[in-house]
């Protein structure tokens, strides 16, 4: 606040207050040299069209993958000579045989899967199936559950190796006998059998 002196009056006092008022100083939200980024976000239509293009390219590569490699016999007999020595290609050959068997079984029973599409006379199915062994191992750590309650376990007893949920369950774990601990570990499949 401006000091009031004997030489000041209302006009000079008001002018001083106006000069020192911080509310009247312009404060732009953006810097004067700010420019919007050049990269635009994709809209839903663009995202969907890119996903369809990627899916179509996968389907065409699956169709063309048999052009260079002969297919194994489709009568259900797989001989070692008919399998490719390359493990990745052999896995594709085996999964193709299984898929062809499943499609033939579905067509003979009159049931056609909703995921199967006819493209150029060939049946195209998704590359990931329950019979495929080409899945990578999970990168997530295995979940631990309490051996007593079945709840998600946060703690492990260092003496017995049992998983437990909280301090109340830990009191129960401490009072277990060795045979009971071995039975809990056997139920989980983590027991050690000494001979």
C-alpha positions as CSV (number, residue, x, y, z in Angstrom):
1,X,0.0,0.0,0.0
2,X,1.3,3.5,-0.9
3,X,2.4,5.6,2.0
4,X,0.3,8.6,2.7
5,X,2.3,11.9,3.1
6,X,1.3,15.4,3.8
7,X,1.8,16.4,0.1
8,X,-0.4,13.6,-1.2
9,X,-4.1,14.0,-1.9
10,X,-6.8,11.6,-3.3
11,X,-5.7,12.0,-6.9
12,X,-2.0,11.3,-6.4
13,X,-2.9,8.5,-4.0
14,X,-5.3,6.9,-6.6
15,X,-2.7,7.3,-9.4
16,X,0.0,5.6,-7.2
17,X,-2.4,2.7,-6.4
18,X,-3.2,2.3,-10.1
19,X,0.6,2.2,-10.9
20,X,1.3,-0.4,-8.3
21,X,-1.8,-2.6,-8.9
22,X,-0.7,-6.1,-10.0
23,X,-4.1,-7.0,-11.3
24,X,-3.9,-4.6,-14.2
25,X,-0.6,-6.0,-15.5
26,X,-1.4,-8.2,-18.5
27,X,-0.4,-11.8,-18.0
28,X,-0.9,-13.8,-21.1
29,X,-1.5,-17.6,-20.5
30,X,0.8,-18.6,-23.3
31,X,4.2,-17.4,-24.2
32,X,4.2,-15.0,-27.1
33,X,6.5,-17.3,-29.1
34,X,4.3,-20.4,-28.5
35,X,3.1,-22.4,-31.5
36,X,0.9,-25.5,-31.7
37,X,2.8,-28.8,-32.4
38,X,2.9,-29.9,-36.0
39,X,1.9,-33.5,-35.3
40,X,-1.8,-34.1,-35.2
41,X,-3.5,-36.8,-33.3
42,X,-5.2,-39.5,-35.4
43,X,-9.0,-39.7,-35.4
44,X,-10.9,-42.9,-35.0
45,X,-11.4,-43.4,-38.7
46,X,-7.7,-43.3,-39.3
47,X,-6.9,-45.7,-36.5
48,X,-9.5,-48.2,-37.7
49,X,-8.3,-48.1,-41.3
50,X,-4.7,-48.7,-40.2
51,X,-5.8,-51.6,-38.1
52,X,-7.7,-53.1,-41.0
53,X,-4.8,-52.7,-43.3
54,X,-2.5,-54.4,-40.8
55,X,-4.9,-57.2,-40.4
56,X,-5.3,-57.6,-44.1
57,X,-1.5,-57.8,-44.5
58,X,-1.4,-60.6,-41.9
59,X,-4.0,-62.5,-43.8
60,X,-2.3,-62.1,-47.1
61,X,1.1,-63.2,-45.7
62,X,-0.6,-66.3,-44.2
63,X,-2.1,-67.1,-47.6
64,X,1.2,-66.6,-49.4
65,X,3.3,-68.4,-46.8
66,X,2.2,-71.8,-48.3
67,X,3.3,-70.7,-51.8
68,X,7.0,-71.2,-51.1
69,X,6.7,-74.1,-48.7
70,X,4.9,-77.3,-49.6
71,X,2.0,-78.1,-47.3
72,X,2.2,-81.2,-45.2
73,X,-0.3,-84.0,-46.1
74,X,-3.8,-83.1,-45.1
75,X,-5.0,-86.7,-44.5
76,X,-3.8,-86.5,-40.9
77,X,-0.6,-88.3,-41.3
78,X,2.5,-86.3,-40.5
79,X,5.8,-87.9,-41.3
80,X,9.1,-86.5,-40.2
81,X,10.1,-86.0,-43.8
82,X,7.0,-83.8,-44.4
83,X,8.0,-81.4,-41.6
84,X,10.3,-78.5,-42.2
85,X,13.7,-78.6,-40.3
86,X,13.2,-74.9,-39.4
87,X,11.4,-74.9,-36.0
88,X,9.4,-71.7,-36.7
89,X,8.3,-73.0,-40.1
90,X,7.6,-76.4,-38.7
91,X,5.3,-74.9,-36.1
92,X,3.4,-73.0,-38.8
93,X,3.1,-76.3,-40.8
94,X,1.7,-78.1,-37.7
95,X,-0.7,-75.3,-36.8
96,X,-1.9,-75.2,-40.4
97,X,-2.6,-79.0,-40.3
98,X,-4.5,-78.6,-37.1
99,X,-6.5,-75.7,-38.5
100,X,-7.3,-77.6,-41.7
101,X,-8.5,-80.6,-39.6
102,X,-10.7,-78.3,-37.4
103,X,-12.2,-76.6,-40.5
104,X,-12.9,-80.0,-42.2
105,X,-14.6,-81.3,-39.0
106,X,-16.7,-78.1,-38.7
107,X,-17.8,-78.2,-42.3
108,X,-18.7,-81.9,-42.1
109,X,-20.8,-81.3,-39.0
110,X,-22.5,-78.3,-40.7
111,X,-21.0,-75.8,-38.3
112,X,-19.0,-73.0,-39.9
113,X,-17.0,-70.8,-37.5
114,X,-17.9,-67.2,-37.5
115,X,-14.2,-66.2,-37.6
116,X,-13.6,-68.2,-40.8
117,X,-13.7,-66.2,-44.0
118,X,-13.5,-67.5,-47.6
119,X,-11.0,-65.5,-49.6
120,X,-10.4,-66.8,-53.1
121,X,-11.6,-70.2,-52.2
122,X,-9.2,-70.6,-49.2
123,X,-10.4,-70.7,-45.7
124,X,-8.7,-68.0,-43.6
125,X,-8.6,-68.2,-39.9
126,X,-6.9,-66.2,-37.2
127,X,-3.3,-67.1,-36.7
128,X,-3.6,-67.4,-32.9
129,X,-5.5,-70.5,-31.8
130,X,-5.7,-72.6,-28.7
131,X,-3.6,-75.3,-30.4
132,X,-0.8,-72.9,-31.3
133,X,2.4,-73.4,-29.4
134,X,4.1,-70.3,-30.7
135,X,3.1,-68.1,-27.7
136,X,5.8,-66.3,-25.9
137,X,6.3,-66.8,-22.2
138,X,4.6,-64.2,-20.0
139,X,6.7,-61.3,-18.7
140,X,4.5,-60.7,-15.7
141,X,5.5,-62.3,-12.5
142,X,3.5,-65.3,-11.3
143,X,0.8,-64.2,-8.8
144,X,1.0,-65.6,-5.3
145,X,-2.0,-66.5,-3.3
146,X,-2.2,-67.2,0.4
147,X,-1.9,-71.0,1.1
148,X,-4.4,-70.7,4.0
149,X,-7.1,-68.3,2.8
150,X,-6.6,-68.2,-1.0
151,X,-6.4,-64.4,-0.9
152,X,-3.7,-62.5,-2.8
153,X,-0.5,-63.0,-0.7
154,X,1.8,-60.2,0.0
155,X,4.2,-62.0,2.3
156,X,6.2,-65.3,2.4
157,X,7.2,-67.1,5.6
158,X,11.0,-67.5,5.3
159,X,11.0,-70.6,7.5
160,X,8.4,-72.7,5.8
161,X,8.0,-71.0,2.5
162,X,4.2,-70.6,2.8
163,X,2.5,-67.6,1.4
164,X,0.3,-65.7,3.7
165,X,-2.1,-62.7,3.5
166,X,-1.6,-60.7,6.7
167,X,-0.4,-60.9,10.3
168,X,-3.5,-62.8,11.5
169,X,-2.8,-65.6,9.0
170,X,0.9,-65.5,9.9
171,X,0.0,-66.5,13.5
172,X,-1.7,-69.5,12.1
173,X,1.3,-70.3,9.8
174,X,3.7,-70.2,12.8
175,X,1.6,-72.7,14.7
176,X,1.5,-75.3,11.9
177,X,3.4,-78.5,12.3
178,X,5.9,-79.7,9.7
179,X,3.5,-82.3,8.2
180,X,0.8,-79.6,7.9
181,X,3.3,-77.3,6.2
182,X,4.3,-80.1,3.8
183,X,0.6,-80.7,3.0
184,X,0.0,-77.1,2.2
185,X,3.1,-77.0,0.0
186,X,2.0,-80.2,-1.7
187,X,-1.4,-78.7,-2.5
188,X,0.4,-75.8,-4.2
189,X,2.9,-78.1,-5.9
190,X,5.9,-76.6,-4.2
191,X,6.8,-79.4,-1.8
192,X,10.1,-81.2,-1.7
193,X,10.2,-85.0,-1.5
194,X,13.3,-86.4,0.2
195,X,14.2,-90.0,-0.4
